[in-house]
Amino acid sequence: MQRINASIEFDKRLYAEDIAGSEAHCAMLVMQKILSAEDGAAIAAGLAQIQGEIDAGNFVFREEHEDIHMNIEARLAEIIGPVAGRLHTARSRNDQVALDFRLWVRGAIDRIDRLMRDLLAALLDQAEAHVDTVMPGFHPLANRTAGDLGAIT
C-alpha cells in the first residue's frame, strides 16, 4: 500500500514550486501574526537549506514520506525541530498540490514562451541572412503530366 500511495518519484520535480509556496505561506502567517517572526525566520532558513540540498543533489527523497510535501516537511523538522509543524497552519495538502501544480504550469508556459521567442528570432535571422538567396519553388501540380492535369480540372 505504501508503494501505491507514494507519488514522490513523480512529484519530486515540483520541489521548487512546493518550497516557493511554503515560503509565501510562511510569510503570510508571520504577517498575520499567526507565526512569530522568529519561527518564520527559522522556517524560511530551513526551506532555503532544503532548496540548496535539492539543487546540489544532496537531498534524499524517501518513499516512506510519500510525496514532495511530506519529504520537505520531514527534512524541515530534522533541521529546525517542532516549529516545522507550524507551517501547516491554515493550509492542507490539497492546497499545496493545487498551488504546486499551478506554479509548475505557469513556469512551463514561461519556459515555452522563451523557447518560442528564440525559435522565431532564429528563423528571422535566417530569413534576413538569405533574403537574396534564390530557391526553386514547388507547386503541387508541378510534377503532373498533361493527362493528370486534364483529370484534375
C-alpha positions in Angstrom: 0.0 0.0 0.0 2.9 2.3 0.7 4.2 2.0 -2.8 0.7 2.6 -4.2 0.3 5.8 -2.2 3.8 7.2 -2.8 4.0 9.8 -5.5 7.5 11.1 -4.7 9.1 9.6 -7.9 6.7 11.8 -9.9 6.2 14.9 -7.8 9.8 15.5 -6.7 10.2 17.6 -9.8 7.8 20.0 -8.0 10.2 20.8 -5.2 10.9 24.4 -6.2 7.3 25.2 -6.5 6.5 23.5 -3.2 9.2 25.4 -1.4 8.2 28.7 -3.0 4.6 28.1 -1.9 5.7 27.3 1.6 7.9 30.4 1.7 4.9 32.5 0.7 2.6 30.8 3.2 5.1 31.3 6.0 5.5 35.0 5.1 1.7 35.3 5.2 1.5 33.6 8.6 4.1 35.9 10.0 2.4 39.0 8.5 -0.9 37.9 10.0 0.8 37.3 13.4 -0.1 33.7 13.4 3.6 32.8 13.5 6.2 34.7 15.4 8.9 36.4 13.4 11.4 34.1 15.0 9.5 31.0 13.9 9.0 32.4 10.4 12.7 33.1 10.1 13.6 29.6 11.2 11.2 28.1 8.7 12.4 30.3 5.9 16.1 29.4 6.7 15.2 25.7 6.8 13.4 25.9 3.5 16.4 27.7 1.9 18.7 25.0 3.2 16.4 22.3 1.7 16.3 24.1 -1.6 20.1 24.2 -1.6 20.3 20.5 -0.8 18.0 19.5 -3.6 19.6 21.9 -6.1 23.0 20.3 -5.2 21.7 16.8 -5.5 22.3 16.0 -1.8 18.7 15.6 -0.7 17.4 12.1 -0.1 13.8 11.7 -1.3 12.2 9.0 0.8 9.3 6.9 -0.4 8.0 6.4 3.2 7.2 10.2 3.2 5.0 9.6 0.2 5.1 12.9 -1.6 7.1 16.1 -2.1 5.3 17.9 0.7 6.0 15.3 3.4 9.6 14.9 2.2 10.2 18.6 2.6 8.3 18.8 5.9 10.2 15.9 7.4 13.5 17.4 6.4 12.4 20.8 7.8 11.6 19.1 11.1 15.0 17.5 11.1 16.6 20.9 10.6 14.5 23.2 12.9 12.5 20.8 15.1 8.8 21.0 16.0 8.5 24.6 14.7 8.3 23.0 11.2 4.8 21.7 12.0 3.5 25.2 12.3 4.0 25.7 8.6 0.8 23.7 8.0 -1.4 26.2 9.9 -4.3 27.2 7.7 -3.3 25.0 4.8 -4.0 21.5 3.6 -2.0 19.1 1.5 -4.7 19.6 -1.2 -3.9 23.3 -1.1 -0.3 22.5 -1.6 -0.9 20.2 -4.5 -3.1 22.7 -6.3 -0.6 25.5 -5.8 2.4 23.5 -6.8 0.7 22.4 -10.0 -0.4 25.9 -10.9 3.1 27.3 -10.3 4.7 24.5 -12.3 2.3 25.1 -15.2 2.9 28.8 -15.1 6.7 28.2 -15.2 6.3 25.7 -18.0 4.4 28.3 -20.1 7.1 30.9 -19.4 9.8 28.4 -20.5 7.9 27.5 -23.7 7.3 31.2 -24.4 11.1 31.9 -24.1 11.9 29.0 -26.4 9.3 30.1 -29.0 10.7 33.6 -29.0 14.2 32.1 -29.5 12.9 30.0 -32.4 11.2 32.9 -34.0 14.4 35.1 -33.7 16.5 32.3 -35.2 14.0 31.9 -38.1 14.0 35.7 -38.7 17.9 35.7 -38.6 18.0 33.0 -41.3 15.3 34.8 -43.4 17.3 38.1 -43.2 20.6 36.3 -44.0 19.1 34.7 -47.1 16.8 37.4 -48.4 18.6 37.3 -51.8 19.0 33.5 -52.0 17.2 32.1 -55.0 15.2 29.0 -54.2 13.3 26.7 -56.6 9.6 26.8 -56.0 7.3 23.9 -55.5 3.8 23.8 -56.8 1.5 20.9 -56.1 0.8 20.5 -59.8 4.4 20.8 -60.9 5.1 17.0 -61.3 1.8 16.2 -63.0 1.6 15.1 -66.6 -0.8 16.7 -69.1 -3.1 13.8 -68.7 -3.2 14.2 -64.9 -3.9 17.9 -65.3 -6.9 17.1 -67.5 -8.3 14.8 -64.9 -8.0 17.4 -62.2 -9.9 20.2 -64.0 
